[in-house]
Amino acid sequence: MNGILRMVSLTGEAAFSVGRGSARFLRNFYRYCTLTGKTFSRGYLVYKNPDLTLVQMFGLGIESLGLVTVIAIFLGTETVIQAVYQMSGIIPMRYLGVLVCKTTITELAPVITGMVVAGRVATGIAAEIGSMKTTEQLDAMQVLRLDPIRYLIVPRTIACIVMLPVLVVWAVFVDFMSSIVTVILSVDITMHTYLSGLRLFFAPIDLFVGIFKTMVFGAIIALTGAHYGFEAKAGAEGVGEATTKAVIVSAILILIFDFSIAVLVL
Amino acid sequence: MVLLKIEHLKKHFGSQVVLDDINLEVGKGEILCIIGQSGSGKTVLFRHIIGLIFPDGGLISLENEVISSPTTRHVDFNRFRRRFGILFQGAALFDSMNVGENLAFPLREHTSLTELEIQKIIGESLEMVGLKEIFKTKMPSELSGGMRSRVGLARALVMKPEIMLYDEPTSALDPIMTEKINDLILGLRDRLQMTSIVVTHDIGSAYKIADKIAMIHEGKIIFNGTPGEIRTSRNPYIQQFIRGQRKMHYAVEDEDAYAKPFGAVHEEPKSPDIANKLFDRRFTLPGAGA
């Protein structure tokens, strides 16, 4: 009898915790959508304070350049090594460039760069907004009639939307350069053959899809960071939790949107 | 003349009642200090007055115009915000901007003043709080607690508010700086006829600056009067608070006596026996026999 009662009690607790988790998820989803709507509806005001956006473009974009370069160098090298391994004895090596070109432009460069920038930028935004909240700076903005979304979130979102494609184009360039060096040093084909392969099935649409994806990723990174910054609880622990959630959720959202765009466009 | 009036204000978070039927009035040019223990509801009341929270019941009116009620939205409150200046507890200066930019930000966004006029106002505001113009280029992280408070006050003053609200302005300051901030609050009243509402638990500051003191306890106003009246209050809790006494030293025989007139309920009233035992334990010397 006690066992049955215990089972009923545990089932009830589990159902209650699932219900509470769902309610929390829905509340977060609603707030995230509201923040997104408010940010884009105030986007046109960016021309009034261009300096705020330029500062963010420098901070979020240019300062990520070193990190993105290092990642792209290894990405190019690794792509060639993996492609050679997979193609050996099955596909002629003159198609190596095709594989590297397609995977880099449409998938690897946008997604990996997005993830790396999310790790750096989404956490930064969440920490900054979160500490502004805990030190009452957001309240101060509100009482001074300075809309935090307009002055804080819009510049960061636009900076991410503009700068992430720039970083991805740079990453693609570095990626190709490092892949060329890897091919020269370790693969038994000429550079001319490899470059011909790179050009063989290159379609501009791939590049446009890659850039469009990264613009979406840029918005995801900024808005996720901002959302968790606004939701941060007081204290160092609250801000730490917000940054962790920001990077996890932005990575997941990048993968979900990458999949959705691939299904819709390709 | 009554400038700001709070009537039957109520607020609860979940099942917890935080403010329960708050009634207060502040006259023009008056300094009202709201005092109370941590967690008594004074910060929630402060946030209601500045329109960061809206009540579940009751209303707040400014010169007979309702500015906050359960149906008010943030955008509705915006047209009244300019009349309020606020100094937050840690000054809430924008970290990414220097002092000058902190002060100029609201002016640049809300006025059509030229840069020259803005710089003039900033200079005057800094001077009013006793800071020199060279502070304009300092970052908030380079300032001491007292300086940050003064810069926060200067930022609030640039918009020429009618009512200044201070949230624990002296809580993290040394006694000398506390005196300076108190003098500034008094100076603003004398020079600009500014109405002030000061939320504090520093009873010394309240005695010095207040025309009226309101004491909040468990979400209710348990005292509203002059500093002279609060000193002579016979309410044991008020006496305990203003003298800074620990509970056990006071009103041991009937600890709940202070709460009865105000309807507050105490979870575990201690019997005189328990109180005596605690007293004995604390004052028995180690090693002394029973």
Interface residues (C-beta under 8 A of the other chain):
Chain A: S131 M132 T135 E136 Q137 D139 A140 M141 Q142 V143 L144 R145 L146
Chain B: R47 I50 G51 L52 H74 N78 R81 R82 F84 I86 F88 Q89 G90 A92 L93 F94 D95 F105 P106 E109 H110 R155 M159
